[in-house]
Amino acid sequence: MDDFYREFILDHYKRPRNFGTLENPDVTHEEDNPLCGDRIRIDLCLNEDRVADVRFTGEGCAISTAAASILTEKIKGAPLERVKAFSMEEMLEALGVPLSPIRLKCGLLALKVLKTGLYGLKHWPGEEE
Ligand code: ZN
């Protein structure tokens, strides 16, 4: 792993941004990744068509925690249209590290929680049951 990105991931892992819960969230959703033992919950407060506030909690490996931290930074204050368009490719690009197929689920867990919480996706594309 490239040093810059290793530091970037570790920084988000050690000092996760927007960590915690919201008092009266409009959306709260939690998912886990049994392969790794990661568990991420995301709380959202919506203001019309924007993400007014976002927090996440949970326990996970460095990748899943960093991904959640990075994702909350990206969507805080963003229009829902932007959130809806946030793709798996974009999430992986934001992480900036190559991930093995197993680690891919770590890197995409937070995005899965977000999308499922907001849109109730029954099926997460790219994931075989
Ligand atoms: Zn993990």
Backbone and ligand atoms as CSV (ligand in chain L), in Angstrom:
chain,resi,resn,atom,element,x,y,z
A,1,MET,N,N,0.846,-1.200,0.000
A,1,MET,CA,C,0.000,0.000,0.000
A,1,MET,C,C,0.882,1.252,0.000
A,2,ASP,N,N,0.539,2.182,-0.817
A,2,ASP,CA,C,1.231,3.462,-0.892
A,2,ASP,C,C,1.193,4.159,0.480
A,3,ASP,N,N,2.342,4.723,0.875
A,3,ASP,CA,C,2.447,5.348,2.203
A,3,ASP,C,C,1.414,6.438,2.445
A,4,PHE,N,N,1.221,7.278,1.422
A,4,PHE,CA,C,0.283,8.385,1.572
A,4,PHE,C,C,-1.110,7.855,1.900
A,5,TYR,N,N,-1.535,6.852,1.167
A,5,TYR,CA,C,-2.882,6.337,1.377
A,5,TYR,C,C,-2.984,5.529,2.662
A,6,ARG,N,N,-1.903,4.878,3.027
A,6,ARG,CA,C,-1.925,4.159,4.299
A,6,ARG,C,C,-2.116,5.148,5.440
A,7,GLU,N,N,-1.396,6.252,5.387
A,7,GLU,CA,C,-1.548,7.289,6.412
A,7,GLU,C,C,-2.960,7.881,6.404
A,8,PHE,N,N,-3.463,8.098,5.217
A,8,PHE,CA,C,-4.798,8.667,5.026
A,8,PHE,C,C,-5.863,7.760,5.659
A,9,ILE,N,N,-5.764,6.473,5.395
A,9,ILE,CA,C,-6.715,5.502,5.954
A,9,ILE,C,C,-6.563,5.437,7.480
A,10,LEU,N,N,-5.323,5.354,7.936
A,10,LEU,CA,C,-5.083,5.242,9.382
A,10,LEU,C,C,-5.551,6.478,10.126
A,11,ASP,N,N,-5.396,7.619,9.498
A,11,ASP,CA,C,-5.834,8.865,10.120
A,11,ASP,C,C,-7.353,8.845,10.327
A,12,HIS,N,N,-8.073,8.428,9.304
A,12,HIS,CA,C,-9.534,8.353,9.425
A,12,HIS,C,C,-9.959,7.251,10.404
A,13,TYR,N,N,-9.153,6.208,10.484
A,13,TYR,CA,C,-9.457,5.101,11.402
A,13,TYR,C,C,-9.256,5.530,12.855
A,14,LYS,N,N,-8.163,6.256,13.093
A,14,LYS,CA,C,-7.844,6.661,14.472
A,14,LYS,C,C,-8.677,7.843,14.934
A,15,ARG,N,N,-8.971,8.738,13.988
A,15,ARG,CA,C,-9.763,9.928,14.321
A,15,ARG,C,C,-10.940,10.052,13.376
A,16,PRO,N,N,-11.903,9.119,13.510
A,16,PRO,CA,C,-13.025,9.132,12.559
A,16,PRO,C,C,-13.823,10.422,12.641
A,17,ARG,N,N,-14.153,10.975,11.475
A,17,ARG,CA,C,-14.947,12.209,11.394
A,17,ARG,C,C,-16.428,11.851,11.549
A,18,ASN,N,N,-17.170,12.769,12.163
A,18,ASN,CA,C,-18.621,12.591,12.316
A,18,ASN,C,C,-18.967,11.286,13.031
A,19,PHE,N,N,-18.159,10.933,14.016
A,19,PHE,CA,C,-18.408,9.700,14.753
A,19,PHE,C,C,-19.384,9.982,15.892
A,20,GLY,N,N,-20.376,9.123,16.043
A,20,GLY,CA,C,-21.363,9.288,17.106
A,20,GLY,C,C,-22.765,9.041,16.568
A,21,THR,N,N,-23.750,9.508,17.312
A,21,THR,CA,C,-25.135,9.315,16.894
A,21,THR,C,C,-25.851,10.668,16.894
A,22,LEU,N,N,-26.988,10.728,16.219
A,22,LEU,CA,C,-27.819,11.929,16.218
A,22,LEU,C,C,-29.036,11.677,17.104
A,23,GLU,N,N,-29.503,12.749,17.742
A,23,GLU,CA,C,-30.588,12.597,18.706
A,23,GLU,C,C,-31.910,12.165,18.064
A,24,ASN,N,N,-32.325,12.871,17.034
A,24,ASN,CA,C,-33.580,12.529,16.355
A,24,ASN,C,C,-33.351,12.355,14.860
A,25,PRO,N,N,-32.659,11.277,14.493
A,25,PRO,CA,C,-32.337,11.126,13.068
A,25,PRO,C,C,-33.589,10.832,12.235
A,26,ASP,N,N,-33.612,11.335,11.019
A,26,ASP,CA,C,-34.694,10.998,10.090
A,26,ASP,C,C,-34.491,9.593,9.530
A,27,VAL,N,N,-33.243,9.238,9.421
A,27,VAL,CA,C,-32.905,7.913,8.912
A,27,VAL,C,C,-31.835,7.326,9.808
A,28,THR,N,N,-32.039,6.082,10.217
A,28,THR,CA,C,-30.968,5.373,10.912
A,28,THR,C,C,-30.943,3.957,10.383
A,29,HIS,N,N,-29.750,3.515,10.057
A,29,HIS,CA,C,-29.659,2.179,9.484
A,29,HIS,C,C,-28.315,1.561,9.839
A,30,GLU,N,N,-28.349,0.246,10.010
A,30,GLU,CA,C,-27.134,-0.466,10.381
A,30,GLU,C,C,-27.011,-1.743,9.551
A,31,GLU,N,N,-25.815,-2.029,9.149
A,31,GLU,CA,C,-25.547,-3.277,8.425
A,31,GLU,C,C,-24.234,-3.834,8.953
A,32,ASP,N,N,-24.074,-5.126,8.766
A,32,ASP,CA,C,-22.769,-5.677,9.126
A,32,ASP,C,C,-22.168,-6.442,7.959
A,33,ASN,N,N,-20.923,-6.740,8.153
A,33,ASN,CA,C,-20.160,-7.471,7.150
A,33,ASN,C,C,-19.567,-8.673,7.873
A,34,PRO,N,N,-20.306,-9.789,7.865
A,34,PRO,CA,C,-19.893,-10.938,8.680
A,34,PRO,C,C,-18.525,-11.493,8.294
A,35,LEU,N,N,-18.106,-11.256,7.057
A,35,LEU,CA,C,-16.812,-11.781,6.624
A,35,LEU,C,C,-15.665,-11.215,7.441
A,36,CYS,N,N,-15.845,-9.979,7.891
A,36,CYS,CA,C,-14.754,-9.292,8.582
A,36,CYS,C,C,-15.154,-8.932,10.013
A,37,GLY,N,N,-16.462,-8.969,10.311
A,37,GLY,CA,C,-16.923,-8.570,11.634
A,37,GLY,C,C,-17.186,-7.089,11.753
A,38,ASP,N,N,-17.228,-6.391,10.612
A,38,ASP,CA,C,-17.502,-4.951,10.634
A,38,ASP,C,C,-18.988,-4.713,10.865
A,39,ARG,N,N,-19.285,-3.648,11.607
A,39,ARG,CA,C,-20.671,-3.240,11.817
A,39,ARG,C,C,-20.700,-1.728,11.787
A,40,ILE,N,N,-21.510,-1.174,10.911
A,40,ILE,CA,C,-21.585,0.289,10.761
A,40,ILE,C,C,-23.039,0.730,10.842
A,41,ARG,N,N,-23.283,1.770,11.643
A,41,ARG,CA,C,-24.594,2.390,11.687
A,41,ARG,C,C,-24.441,3.845,11.266
A,42,ILE,N,N,-25.365,4.303,10.445
A,42,ILE,CA,C,-25.348,5.701,10.011
A,42,ILE,C,C,-26.672,6.362,10.394
A,43,ASP,N,N,-26.586,7.528,11.008
A,43,ASP,CA,C,-27.753,8.366,11.318
A,43,ASP,C,C,-27.720,9.582,10.388
A,44,LEU,N,N,-28.893,9.928,9.859
A,44,LEU,CA,C,-28.982,11.095,8.972
A,44,LEU,C,C,-30.102,12.003,9.424
A,45,CYS,N,N,-29.843,13.298,9.400
A,45,CYS,CA,C,-30.904,14.293,9.536
A,45,CYS,C,C,-31.032,14.984,8.183
A,46,LEU,N,N,-32.251,14.981,7.667
A,46,LEU,CA,C,-32.485,15.568,6.352
A,46,LEU,C,C,-33.177,16.903,6.506
A,47,ASN,N,N,-32.831,17.821,5.620
A,47,ASN,CA,C,-33.484,19.126,5.586
A,47,ASN,C,C,-33.914,19.336,4.140
A,48,GLU,N,N,-35.200,19.138,3.894
A,48,GLU,CA,C,-35.736,19.155,2.534
A,48,GLU,C,C,-34.930,18.195,1.677
A,49,ASP,N,N,-34.156,18.700,0.740
A,49,ASP,CA,C,-33.456,17.766,-0.144
A,49,ASP,C,C,-31.954,17.736,0.111
A,50,ARG,N,N,-31.601,17.981,1.370
A,50,ARG,CA,C,-30.188,17.945,1.718
A,50,ARG,C,C,-29.932,17.086,2.954
A,51,VAL,N,N,-28.691,16.631,3.053
A,51,VAL,CA,C,-28.258,15.968,4.276
A,51,VAL,C,C,-27.839,17.071,5.243
A,52,ALA,N,N,-28.688,17.325,6.245
A,52,ALA,CA,C,-28.382,18.397,7.190
A,52,ALA,C,C,-27.247,17.974,8.110
A,53,ASP,N,N,-27.281,16.710,8.538
A,53,ASP,CA,C,-26.242,16.228,9.440
A,53,ASP,C,C,-26.123,14.710,9.313
A,54,VAL,N,N,-24.965,14.221,9.647
A,54,VAL,CA,C,-24.717,12.785,9.552
A,54,VAL,C,C,-23.713,12.363,10.616
A,55,ARG,N,N,-23.971,11.199,11.196
A,55,ARG,CA,C,-23.028,10.602,12.151
A,55,ARG,C,C,-22.969,9.106,11.872
A,56,PHE,N,N,-21.840,8.522,12.246
A,56,PHE,CA,C,-21.797,7.060,12.166
A,56,PHE,C,C,-21.185,6.478,13.424
A,57,THR,N,N,-21.597,5.259,13.725
A,57,THR,CA,C,-20.969,4.522,14.812
A,57,THR,C,C,-20.737,3.106,14.326
A,58,GLY,N,N,-20.092,2.333,15.149
A,58,GLY,CA,C,-19.875,0.944,14.812
A,58,GLY,C,C,-18.467,0.525,15.129
A,59,GLU,N,N,-18.214,-0.709,14.796
A,59,GLU,CA,C,-16.887,-1.251,15.008
A,59,GLU,C,C,-16.479,-1.920,13.722
A,60,GLY,N,N,-15.249,-1.708,13.376
A,60,GLY,CA,C,-14.806,-2.354,12.155
A,60,GLY,C,C,-13.313,-2.250,11.989
A,61,CYS,N,N,-12.867,-2.831,10.907
A,61,CYS,CA,C,-11.448,-2.770,10.589
A,61,CYS,C,C,-11.112,-1.353,10.112
A,62,ALA,N,N,-9.849,-1.123,9.860
A,62,ALA,CA,C,-9.409,0.210,9.436
A,62,ALA,C,C,-10.112,0.643,8.156
A,63,ILE,N,N,-10.264,-0.268,7.225
A,63,ILE,CA,C,-10.843,0.092,5.927
A,63,ILE,C,C,-12.311,0.485,6.074
A,64,SER,N,N,-13.098,-0.314,6.792
A,64,SER,CA,C,-14.531,-0.017,6.880
A,64,SER,C,C,-14.773,1.254,7.695
A,65,THR,N,N,-13.979,1.458,8.744
A,65,THR,CA,C,-14.128,2.670,9.560
A,65,THR,C,C,-13.705,3.908,8.776
A,66,ALA,N,N,-12.568,3.806,8.089
A,66,ALA,CA,C,-12.091,4.944,7.297
A,66,ALA,C,C,-13.093,5.269,6.196
A,67,ALA,N,N,-13.647,4.247,5.573
A,67,ALA,CA,C,-14.609,4.469,4.484
A,67,ALA,C,C,-15.830,5.213,5.014
A,68,ALA,N,N,-16.302,4.829,6.196
A,68,ALA,CA,C,-17.470,5.487,6.785
A,68,ALA,C,C,-17.150,6.942,7.102
A,69,SER,N,N,-15.971,7.166,7.653
A,69,SER,CA,C,-15.537,8.507,8.007
A,69,SER,C,C,-15.445,9.394,6.755
A,70,ILE,N,N,-14.824,8.869,5.721
A,70,ILE,CA,C,-14.660,9.614,4.463
A,70,ILE,C,C,-16.033,9.886,3.839
A,71,LEU,N,N,-16.891,8.886,3.862
A,71,LEU,CA,C,-18.219,9.032,3.254
A,71,LEU,C,C,-19.038,10.112,3.960
A,72,THR,N,N,-18.999,10.129,5.297
A,72,THR,CA,C,-19.791,11.138,6.013
A,72,THR,C,C,-19.281,12.542,5.688
A,73,GLU,N,N,-17.962,12.676,5.521
A,73,GLU,CA,C,-17.414,13.981,5.139
A,73,GLU,C,C,-17.940,14.415,3.775
A,74,LYS,N,N,-18.053,13.451,2.882
A,74,LYS,CA,C,-18.459,13.777,1.506
A,74,LYS,C,C,-19.937,14.127,1.405
A,75,ILE,N,N,-20.769,13.537,2.253
A,75,ILE,CA,C,-22.217,13.741,2.069
A,75,ILE,C,C,-22.802,14.780,3.018
A,76,LYS,N,N,-22.044,15.179,4.022
A,76,LYS,CA,C,-22.569,16.156,4.969
A,76,LYS,C,C,-22.873,17.471,4.241
A,77,GLY,N,N,-24.131,17.897,4.303
A,77,GLY,CA,C,-24.529,19.131,3.645
A,77,GLY,C,C,-24.843,18.972,2.166
A,78,ALA,N,N,-24.629,17.772,1.650
A,78,ALA,CA,C,-24.814,17.557,0.208
A,78,ALA,C,C,-26.283,17.355,-0.143
A,79,PRO,N,N,-26.666,17.747,-1.364
A,79,PRO,CA,C,-28.034,17.462,-1.810
A,79,PRO,C,C,-28.247,15.947,-1.945
A,80,LEU,N,N,-29.472,15.513,-1.693
A,80,LEU,CA,C,-29.763,14.077,-1.772
A,80,LEU,C,C,-29.507,13.520,-3.166
A,81,GLU,N,N,-29.679,14.371,-4.159
A,81,GLU,CA,C,-29.404,13.939,-5.531
A,81,GLU,C,C,-27.956,13.484,-5.671
A,82,ARG,N,N,-27.094,14.223,-5.009
A,82,ARG,CA,C,-25.662,13.914,-5.027
A,82,ARG,C,C,-25.390,12.594,-4.291
A,83,VAL,N,N,-26.103,12.432,-3.173
A,83,VAL,CA,C,-25.935,11.213,-2.379
A,83,VAL,C,C,-26.391,10.001,-3.178
A,84,LYS,N,N,-27.512,10.193,-3.874
A,84,LYS,CA,C,-28.049,9.088,-4.668
A,84,LYS,C,C,-27.080,8.676,-5.765
A,85,ALA,N,N,-26.378,9.670,-6.304
A,85,ALA,CA,C,-25.470,9.416,-7.422
A,85,ALA,C,C,-24.104,8.895,-6.965
A,86,PHE,N,N,-23.855,8.949,-5.662
A,86,PHE,CA,C,-22.545,8.515,-5.142
A,86,PHE,C,C,-22.377,7.013,-5.399
A,87,SER,N,N,-21.424,6.677,-6.224
A,87,SER,CA,C,-21.311,5.292,-6.691
A,87,SER,C,C,-20.263,4.505,-5.906
A,88,MET,N,N,-20.309,3.203,-6.096
A,88,MET,CA,C,-19.309,2.335,-5.474
A,88,MET,C,C,-17.916,2.694,-5.981
A,89,GLU,N,N,-17.833,3.027,-7.283
A,89,GLU,CA,C,-16.544,3.396,-7.875
A,89,GLU,C,C,-15.990,4.643,-7.180
A,90,GLU,N,N,-16.892,5.586,-6.915
A,90,GLU,CA,C,-16.490,6.828,-6.280
A,90,GLU,C,C,-15.983,6.562,-4.857
A,91,MET,N,N,-16.675,5.674,-4.169
A,91,MET,CA,C,-16.273,5.312,-2.803
A,91,MET,C,C,-14.873,4.709,-2.813
A,92,LEU,N,N,-14.646,3.807,-3.744
A,92,LEU,CA,C,-13.345,3.136,-3.814
A,92,LEU,C,C,-12.250,4.127,-4.210
A,93,GLU,N,N,-12.603,5.031,-5.084
A,93,GLU,CA,C,-11.648,6.057,-5.500
A,93,GLU,C,C,-11.276,6.950,-4.316
A,94,ALA,N,N,-12.286,7.283,-3.499
A,94,ALA,CA,C,-12.046,8.141,-2.338
A,94,ALA,C,C,-11.129,7.444,-1.333
A,95,LEU,N,N,-11.243,6.118,-1.243
A,95,LEU,CA,C,-10.365,5.374,-0.337
A,95,LEU,C,C,-8.938,5.357,-0.874
A,96,GLY,N,N,-8.827,5.235,-2.172
A,96,GLY,CA,C,-7.542,5.373,-2.835
A,96,GLY,C,C,-6.596,4.196,-2.712
A,97,VAL,N,N,-7.081,3.082,-2.161
A,97,VAL,CA,C,-6.202,1.917,-2.029
A,97,VAL,C,C,-6.809,0.732,-2.777
A,98,PRO,N,N,-5.956,-0.078,-3.378
A,98,PRO,CA,C,-6.496,-1.265,-4.040
A,98,PRO,C,C,-6.999,-2.247,-2.983
A,99,LEU,N,N,-8.191,-2.806,-3.198
A,99,LEU,CA,C,-8.772,-3.715,-2.217
A,99,LEU,C,C,-8.987,-5.094,-2.819
A,100,SER,N,N,-8.679,-6.112,-2.051
A,100,SER,CA,C,-8.958,-7.483,-2.469
A,100,SER,C,C,-10.475,-7.687,-2.421
A,101,PRO,N,N,-10.968,-8.751,-3.095
A,101,PRO,CA,C,-12.423,-8.967,-3.087
A,101,PRO,C,C,-13.028,-9.015,-1.686
A,102,ILE,N,N,-12.331,-9.578,-0.721
A,102,ILE,CA,C,-12.850,-9.640,0.652
A,102,ILE,C,C,-12.895,-8.235,1.261
A,103,ARG,N,N,-11.819,-7.484,1.035
A,103,ARG,CA,C,-11.719,-6.126,1.578
A,103,ARG,C,C,-12.692,-5.161,0.908
A,104,LEU,N,N,-13.099,-5.506,-0.303
A,104,LEU,CA,C,-14.058,-4.687,-1.033
A,104,LEU,C,C,-15.327,-4.493,-0.207
A,105,LYS,N,N,-15.756,-5.539,0.469
A,105,LYS,CA,C,-16.967,-5.446,1.285
A,105,LYS,C,C,-16.753,-4.514,2.466
A,106,CYS,N,N,-15.536,-4.477,2.978
A,106,CYS,CA,C,-15.196,-3.531,4.051
A,106,CYS,C,C,-15.293,-2.108,3.517
A,107,GLY,N,N,-14.699,-1.890,2.356
A,107,GLY,CA,C,-14.637,-0.558,1.780
A,107,GLY,C,C,-15.998,-0.027,1.369
A,108,LEU,N,N,-16.917,-0.929,1.061
A,108,LEU,CA,C,-18.229,-0.491,0.557
A,108,LEU,C,C,-19.338,-0.592,1.593
A,109,LEU,N,N,-19.004,-1.074,2.801
A,109,LEU,CA,C,-20.056,-1.276,3.809
A,109,LEU,C,C,-20.789,0.022,4.157
A,110,ALA,N,N,-20.052,1.086,4.390
A,110,ALA,CA,C,-20.693,2.339,4.795
A,110,ALA,C,C,-21.637,2.843,3.706
A,111,LEU,N,N,-21.208,2.730,2.462
A,111,LEU,CA,C,-22.048,3.175,1.352
A,111,LEU,C,C,-23.309,2.320,1.273
A,112,LYS,N,N,-23.146,1.050,1.536
A,112,LYS,CA,C,-24.296,0.139,1.549
A,112,LYS,C,C,-25.290,0.543,2.633
A,113,VAL,N,N,-24.773,0.853,3.820
A,113,VAL,CA,C,-25.633,1.287,4.929
A,113,VAL,C,C,-26.388,2.551,4.528
A,114,LEU,N,N,-25.660,3.494,3.944
A,114,LEU,CA,C,-26.251,4.767,3.544
A,114,LEU,C,C,-27.366,4.571,2.522
A,115,LYS,N,N,-27.056,3.820,1.470
A,115,LYS,CA,C,-28.022,3.650,0.383
A,115,LYS,C,C,-29.214,2.821,0.840
A,116,THR,N,N,-28.943,1.780,1.594
A,116,THR,CA,C,-30.042,0.933,2.056
A,116,THR,C,C,-30.934,1.699,3.015
A,117,GLY,N,N,-30.319,2.499,3.891
A,117,GLY,CA,C,-31.092,3.299,4.831
A,117,GLY,C,C,-31.970,4.321,4.122
A,118,LEU,N,N,-31.424,4.929,3.086
A,118,LEU,CA,C,-32.162,5.975,2.376
A,118,LEU,C,C,-33.179,5.421,1.396
A,119,TYR,N,N,-32.791,4.380,0.698
A,119,TYR,CA,C,-33.616,3.926,-0.418
A,119,TYR,C,C,-34.137,2.510,-0.249
A,120,GLY,N,N,-33.751,1.875,0.846
A,120,GLY,CA,C,-34.245,0.526,1.101
A,120,GLY,C,C,-33.904,-0.468,0.015
A,121,LEU,N,N,-32.708,-0.353,-0.506
A,121,LEU,CA,C,-32.306,-1.287,-1.543
A,121,LEU,C,C,-32.345,-2.711,-1.010
A,122,LYS,N,N,-33.055,-3.536,-1.712
A,122,LYS,CA,C,-33.131,-4.928,-1.262
A,122,LYS,C,C,-31.872,-5.661,-1.687
A,123,HIS,N,N,-31.391,-5.256,-2.825
A,123,HIS,CA,C,-30.242,-5.958,-3.366
A,123,HIS,C,C,-29.121,-4.976,-3.597
A,124,TRP,N,N,-28.007,-5.268,-3.044
A,124,TRP,CA,C,-26.846,-4.411,-3.226
A,124,TRP,C,C,-26.105,-4.898,-4.446
A,125,PRO,N,N,-26.016,-4.068,-5.487
A,125,PRO,CA,C,-25.397,-4.534,-6.716
A,125,PRO,C,C,-23.965,-4.992,-6.497
A,126,GLY,N,N,-23.608,-6.061,-7.132
A,126,GLY,CA,C,-22.240,-6.544,-7.047
A,126,GLY,C,C,-22.012,-7.500,-5.907
A,127,GLU,N,N,-23.016,-7.709,-5.117
A,127,GLU,CA,C,-22.856,-8.613,-3.973
A,127,GLU,C,C,-23.710,-9.864,-4.142
A,128,GLU,N,N,-23.055,-11.001,-4.128
A,128,GLU,CA,C,-23.804,-12.256,-4.251
A,128,GLU,C,C,-24.212,-12.707,-2.858
A,129,GLU,N,N,-25.450,-13.156,-2.797
A,129,GLU,CA,C,-25.938,-13.629,-1.487
A,129,GLU,C,C,-25.403,-15.015,-1.199
L,1,ZN,ZN,ZN,-13.458,-5.055,7.444
